[in-house]
Amino acid sequence: MALGRLIITLLAALVPPLLLLMAAAAVDTHRLHLYMHDSTTGPNPSAMAVLNGTGPAAQGSRGAGRFGRTVVMDDPLTEGPGPASTALGRVLRGGNHGLGDGGPAMMLSMNLVLTAGIYNGSTLAVMGRNAVLAPVRELSVVGGAGRFRMATGYVLVKTGSWAPAGGDAVLQLDVFVYA
């Protein structure tokens, strides 16, 4: 009887760590390098303010970045920084909401919908604080679908180009995904 309890105790102690190791071994690492084209000007803008905040303008925003300002976007994702570069997907139903923390920043939530290559049909849900004047910003990957089901990870965002007068920008996204 004591031997049986000892075996059960040992199995109970060893099985959870073994299952955890097996689950960790099943996780794949993916790295994507994308460019997001955010256009607020011209005949076909890909981003539009739908709510203008009533708070004071954020420092350094030239009046456009007000607390509570809400922008939605449907931005192209491409392989390179040029607008004619190979299309890889879209940033759909994303939004950014002005934050009142002393500098131009926003709470960014977006879905990266991939439409080409081996990730065609897969999506990533990304959220985080985007301090737009920082040279590199880090956002969290909070989920995904398709090849990225149950994803975690992070996105490093760098501004490739930005036209402050109109607000058009090209952002470089380095995506690190564990799924």
N, C-alpha and C positions, 0 to 999 in steps of 0.2 A: 504494500500500500504506500509506504514512504517513497519507494523507488518511482512509482507511478506519479506521485505528486512532484517529485524532483524533475522528472522528464517534462511534465506539463509546465512547470515553472520555467525551465530552460527554454522550451519552445515559445512560451509567452514573451520571454525576454528577447529572443533572437528574431522572431518573425517580423515584428514591426520595422526594425532597422533594415532587414533584408528587403522588405517591400519598398521602403523608402529609396534604397539604392537602385532597385529595379526601376522605379518610377523616374528617378533622376537620370538614369542611363537612356531612357526613352525620349528625353527632351532634345530637340534639335535647335541649333543656333542658326539664325538667319541674319544677314546684313544686307540692307538695301540702301542705295544711294539715289535719291530722287530730288527733283526740283519742282517746287510749287509756285505757280504763276498767279499772283493775286492782283487783279486789276479792278480798280474802282472808277476808271475813266473810259471814255470812248463809247462807241455805239453798243457794245456787248460786254458790259462789266461782269466780272465773275464774283464780285463781292459788293454788298450793298448794306448801308446802315438802315436798320428797320426801326430803331428807337434811339433818339438822341438823349443822352443823359442830361440831367439838370444841374449836376454838381459843377464845381469849378474845374477849369481845364487842368489836366495833369501837367506837371512841370516838364518842359521840353516837347510838348505835343503840338505846339502852335495852334492851340484852340480846338483841335479836332478830337483829342482824347479826353473826354469828360467821363466822370464817374457815372456808370449806368449805361453808357453808350453800348448798343448791341448791333453787331454786324453779322450777317449770314453770308456764306460763300459756297460757291460751286467751282472751285479752282482746278485747272488742269495740273496733272502730275506728269513730268517728262523725264527722259533719260539725261538730258543735258540742260544747260541754262537758257538756251535759245528757244523762242516760241515755236519754231519749226522742228524742234527736236522730237524724237520718237515718243509718242504718247504711251504712258504706262498705266494711267488711271486718273482718278479725280478725288478731290477732297469734297465730300458731299455732306450736306446738312450740318456743316461745321458752323461754329459761331465763336465770336469773341466778345467778351463783356468787359468794358472799361473798369479798372480797379482804381480806387482812390488811395494809393499808398505812396504818394510823393514823386513818382516818376511814371513815364508812359509804360504801362503794363496792362496786360489783359489776362483774364481766365480763358484759356483756349480749350475748346472741346471740338474734336473733328474725327471724322471717319475717313480713313484712307481706303478707297475702293480701287483695287488693282484689276486692270482689264487686259493685261498682256503678259506674255511669257509664262513661266512656270507657276506664278502666283495668281494667274487669271481667275477671277471669281472669289478671291480671298479678300478679307477686310481686316483692318486694324482700328481699334478705338484708342484715341490718344487724348490725354487731358493734362493740363498743368498751367502754371503761371508763366507767361511769356513777357519778359521785360524787354521790350522791342529794341532798346538801344544797347543792350548788352551784346558783346561780340559773339557769344555762344549761349544759347538757352537750352535747358534740359526739360523735356516733357516726359510724362509716364505713358507707357503702353499699358492700358488697363483691361484689354481683352481683344478678341478677334474671332474670325470665322473662317471656314474653309481650311486651308493649310495652316492657318494661325489660330485654330480653335484652342481656347484656354491660354492664350498668349499673355506673356508679361514681357517687360523690357523697357527701353527708353528711346527717345528721339533727341538727337542733338540738332538744333536749328541755328543756322547762320544766315544772315542777310547777304545775298549775293549782289543785289542792286535794289535801290529804293529811290523813288521820286517823291520827295516830301510834299511838293506842291499838289500833286494829285493823289498820292498815296499808293501808286502802283509799286509792286515789289516782286522780286524773285527770291525765294527762300530755298536754301540748300538743306535737305533733310537727310541726316545719316541715322538710319533706323537699325536698332539692335533688338532682335526679337528672340525670345525663348518660347518655343511651342512644341 
